[in-house]
Amino acid sequence: MVLELDRLSLIARGATLLSDLSASVKAGEFWCILGRNGAGKTTLIKTLAGLREADRGDIRLDGRRLAKWPLIALAKRRAYLAQQVVDHFPATVRDTVMTARYPYHMHLASGFGLESQTDRDAVERALEQFDLGPLAQRDVLTLSGGERRRVSLATVFAQDTALLFLDEPSAHLDLDIEQRVFAMLASEVRSGKTVVASVHDPNLAQRYATHAILLGAKNVRAGTLDEVLSTRNLAELFSHPVEELVLNGRRWFVPGPSG
């Protein structure tokens, strides 16, 4: 699996978010996107997932332009987690997670189909991964924000794709669950999958990612952690001093004193 970004440019509300970004995202890599609010993290992830067109440049998945992929075929290759999910109708947690399996059992002619045992197994596995078994028959409209986020993550995992695009996957999650989720994502990467996720905490990127994209107002940096993640680059990105600590051989970034 190779996702190629060729001189990609994004424009929103008349402002250029990034210009001429070229990068190659390969199997077994974990990319984290960092930037201030409004920098364009969500726009970038939606574009990479094929949910909006690039304003300039090109994106190719395994050599084929992203816009040329049939939707069902693309849904079997990549999954997308939105930053926010709004439920308008009642549905059980299990049925909600089952929606991820639609590309595998739908009929091209009618658009409908019956889920298979493979679909049911994938859903049960995802429910177990996120400790949602006891909530499987709960209405999603009755869930807390953190519980609903776990359902969304389980839905992404149940889709069982080689490429995962996640917009702030740790939103609404408690600290212990956040760390579990990122450890699970890192495990998926070690198995050969690819993860692209937006985050606010550079320490999540430092601990779990292999690559990073820094979306700054002046420039965009993309590359391996060693190439991109530094106190100087982070201070420029967030307009605030950043200091580096080393604890048990691991780097941590903390806000420095201002002024």
C-alpha positions as CSV (number, residue, x, y, z in Angstrom):
1,M,0.0,0.0,0.0
2,V,1.4,3.4,-1.0
3,L,-0.3,6.7,-0.8
4,E,1.5,9.3,-2.8
5,L,1.0,13.1,-2.4
6,D,2.2,15.0,-5.4
7,R,2.5,18.8,-4.9
8,L,-0.7,18.8,-2.9
9,S,-2.3,22.2,-2.2
10,L,-5.4,22.9,-0.1
11,I,-7.5,26.1,0.1
12,A,-10.3,26.8,2.4
13,R,-12.4,30.0,2.8
14,G,-10.0,31.7,0.5
15,A,-6.9,30.9,2.6
16,T,-4.1,28.6,1.5
17,L,-3.7,25.9,4.1
18,L,-0.8,24.1,2.5
19,S,1.1,24.4,-0.8
20,D,3.0,21.9,-2.9
21,L,3.2,19.1,-0.3
22,S,4.8,16.0,-1.6
23,A,5.2,12.8,0.5
24,S,4.9,9.1,0.2
25,V,2.9,7.2,2.9
26,K,3.8,3.5,3.0
27,A,2.5,0.4,4.6
28,G,3.7,0.0,8.2
29,E,3.9,3.7,8.9
30,F,2.1,5.8,11.5
31,W,1.8,9.5,10.5
32,C,0.6,12.1,13.0
33,I,-0.6,15.5,11.8
34,L,-0.1,18.4,14.2
35,G,-1.1,22.0,14.0
36,R,-3.1,24.8,15.6
37,N,-6.9,25.0,15.6
38,G,-7.9,26.0,12.1
39,A,-4.6,25.0,10.5
40,G,-6.3,22.5,8.2
41,K,-5.8,19.1,9.9
42,T,-9.4,18.0,9.2
43,T,-9.3,19.4,5.6
44,L,-6.1,17.5,4.9
45,I,-7.4,14.2,6.4
46,K,-10.6,14.5,4.4
47,T,-8.7,15.1,1.2
48,L,-6.3,12.2,1.8
49,A,-9.3,9.9,2.4
50,G,-11.0,11.0,-0.8
51,L,-13.8,12.9,0.8
52,R,-12.9,16.2,-0.9
53,E,-10.9,17.0,-3.9
54,A,-7.4,18.5,-3.7
55,D,-7.4,22.2,-4.8
56,R,-4.1,21.6,-6.7
57,G,-1.8,18.6,-7.1
58,D,-2.6,14.9,-7.0
59,I,-3.1,12.0,-4.7
60,R,-2.5,8.4,-5.8
61,L,-3.3,5.2,-4.0
62,D,-1.3,2.3,-5.3
63,G,-0.6,4.2,-8.5
64,R,-4.2,5.1,-9.2
65,R,-5.5,8.6,-8.8
66,L,-7.7,8.7,-5.7
67,A,-10.6,10.2,-7.6
68,K,-10.6,7.2,-10.0
69,W,-11.2,4.6,-7.3
70,P,-14.7,3.1,-7.3
71,L,-16.3,4.0,-3.9
72,I,-16.9,0.5,-2.8
73,A,-13.3,-0.6,-3.7
74,L,-12.0,2.5,-1.9
75,A,-14.1,1.6,1.2
76,K,-12.4,-1.7,1.3
77,R,-9.0,0.0,1.3
78,R,-9.4,2.9,3.7
79,A,-11.5,3.8,6.7
80,Y,-12.2,7.3,8.0
81,L,-13.0,8.5,11.5
82,A,-14.6,11.9,11.7
83,Q,-13.8,14.4,14.4
84,Q,-17.4,14.5,15.4
85,V,-20.3,12.2,14.9
86,V,-24.0,13.3,15.3
87,D,-26.6,10.6,15.6
88,H,-30.0,11.6,14.4
89,F,-31.8,8.3,14.8
90,P,-31.8,5.5,17.4
91,A,-29.6,2.4,16.7
92,T,-27.9,-0.1,18.9
93,V,-24.2,0.0,19.3
94,R,-23.8,-3.4,17.5
95,D,-25.9,-2.2,14.5
96,T,-23.9,1.0,14.4
97,V,-20.6,-0.9,14.2
98,M,-22.1,-3.3,11.6
99,T,-22.4,-0.3,9.2
100,A,-18.7,-0.6,8.7
101,R,-19.2,-4.0,6.9
102,Y,-21.6,-2.5,4.3
103,P,-18.9,-2.5,1.5
104,Y,-18.4,-6.3,1.9
105,H,-21.9,-7.5,1.7
106,M,-23.8,-5.0,-0.4
107,H,-25.2,-6.0,-3.8
108,L,-24.1,-3.9,-6.7
109,A,-27.5,-4.1,-8.3
110,S,-29.8,-3.5,-5.4
111,G,-27.5,-1.8,-2.9
112,F,-28.6,-4.3,-0.2
113,G,-27.3,-7.5,1.2
114,L,-27.2,-9.7,4.2
115,E,-24.2,-9.7,6.5
116,S,-22.1,-12.9,6.6
117,Q,-20.5,-14.7,9.5
118,T,-17.3,-12.9,8.6
119,D,-19.1,-9.6,9.1
120,R,-20.5,-10.6,12.4
121,D,-17.1,-11.9,13.6
122,A,-15.4,-8.6,12.6
123,V,-18.0,-6.7,14.6
124,E,-17.8,-8.8,17.7
125,R,-14.0,-8.6,17.6
126,A,-14.2,-4.8,17.4
127,L,-16.7,-4.6,20.2
128,E,-14.4,-6.7,22.4
129,Q,-11.4,-4.6,21.5
130,F,-13.1,-1.5,22.8
131,D,-14.9,-3.1,25.8
132,L,-18.2,-2.4,24.2
133,G,-19.8,-5.9,24.8
134,P,-21.9,-4.7,27.8
135,L,-23.1,-1.8,25.7
136,A,-23.8,-3.7,22.5
137,Q,-27.6,-3.4,22.8
138,R,-27.6,0.2,24.1
139,D,-29.0,3.0,21.9
140,V,-26.2,5.2,20.7
141,L,-28.3,8.2,21.5
142,T,-27.9,7.4,25.2
143,L,-24.1,7.1,25.3
144,S,-21.7,9.6,26.8
145,G,-19.2,11.4,24.6
146,G,-16.4,9.0,25.5
147,E,-18.6,5.9,25.0
148,R,-19.7,7.2,21.6
149,R,-16.1,7.8,20.6
150,R,-15.2,4.2,21.4
151,V,-18.1,3.1,19.2
152,S,-16.7,5.2,16.3
153,L,-13.3,3.6,16.8
154,A,-14.8,0.1,16.9
155,T,-16.6,0.9,13.6
156,V,-13.3,1.9,12.0
157,F,-11.6,-1.3,13.2
158,A,-14.5,-3.4,12.0
159,Q,-14.1,-2.1,8.5
160,D,-10.7,-3.9,8.5
161,T,-8.9,-1.7,5.9
162,A,-5.2,-1.4,5.2
163,L,-5.3,2.4,5.6
164,L,-6.9,4.3,8.5
165,F,-7.6,8.1,8.6
166,L,-8.4,9.3,12.0
167,D,-9.4,12.9,12.9
168,E,-8.5,13.4,16.6
169,P,-9.1,9.8,17.6
170,S,-8.4,10.6,21.3
171,A,-11.2,13.2,21.6
172,H,-13.4,12.7,24.6
173,L,-11.4,9.7,25.8
174,D,-10.0,9.2,29.3
175,L,-6.2,9.1,29.7
176,D,-6.1,5.3,30.1
177,I,-8.3,4.6,27.1
178,E,-6.4,7.2,25.0
179,Q,-3.2,5.3,25.6
180,R,-4.8,2.0,24.9
181,V,-6.2,3.2,21.6
182,F,-2.8,4.5,20.4
183,A,-1.1,1.3,21.5
184,M,-3.7,-0.6,19.5
185,L,-3.1,1.7,16.5
186,A,0.6,1.1,16.8
187,S,0.0,-2.6,16.9
188,E,-2.0,-2.3,13.7
189,V,0.9,-0.5,12.1
190,R,3.4,-3.2,13.2
191,S,1.1,-5.7,11.4
192,G,1.5,-3.8,8.2
193,K,-1.4,-1.4,8.2
194,T,-1.0,2.4,7.8
195,V,-2.4,5.1,10.1
196,V,-2.7,8.8,9.5
197,A,-4.1,10.7,12.5
198,S,-4.5,14.3,13.6
199,V,-3.5,15.0,17.2
200,H,-3.0,18.0,19.5
201,D,-0.4,16.4,21.8
202,P,3.1,16.1,20.3
203,N,3.9,13.5,22.9
204,L,1.4,11.1,21.4
205,A,3.2,11.5,18.1
206,Q,6.6,11.1,19.7
207,R,5.6,8.0,21.5
208,Y,3.6,6.1,18.8
209,A,4.2,7.6,15.4
210,T,6.9,7.0,12.8
211,H,6.3,10.2,10.8
212,A,4.7,13.6,11.3
213,I,3.3,16.5,9.3
214,L,3.4,19.9,11.0
215,L,0.8,22.2,9.5
216,G,2.1,25.7,10.2
217,A,1.0,29.1,9.0
218,K,4.4,29.8,7.4
219,N,5.4,26.4,6.2
220,V,4.6,22.7,6.3
221,R,7.1,20.1,7.4
222,A,6.7,16.4,6.6
223,G,9.0,13.5,7.3
224,T,10.2,11.1,10.0
225,L,10.0,12.1,13.6
226,D,13.7,12.7,13.8
227,E,13.4,15.1,10.8
228,V,10.4,16.9,11.9
229,L,9.7,16.8,15.6
230,S,12.0,19.2,17.5
231,T,11.5,21.9,20.1
232,R,12.4,24.5,17.6
233,N,9.8,23.3,15.0
234,L,7.1,22.8,17.7
235,A,7.7,26.3,19.2
236,E,7.3,27.8,15.8
237,L,4.2,25.7,15.1
238,F,2.4,26.6,18.4
239,S,3.9,30.1,18.9
240,H,5.1,29.2,22.3
241,P,8.4,28.0,23.8
242,V,8.7,24.2,24.0
243,E,11.3,22.3,26.0
244,E,12.4,18.7,25.8
245,L,12.8,16.3,28.7
246,V,14.3,12.8,28.6
247,L,12.8,10.3,31.1
248,N,13.8,6.7,31.0
249,G,15.4,7.2,27.6
250,R,12.2,8.6,26.1
251,R,11.7,12.2,24.8
252,W,8.9,14.3,26.2
253,F,7.8,17.8,25.0
254,V,6.5,20.3,27.6
255,P,5.5,24.0,27.4
256,G,8.4,26.3,28.3
257,P,8.0,29.6,30.2
258,S,6.6,32.4,28.2
259,G,8.1,35.9,28.1
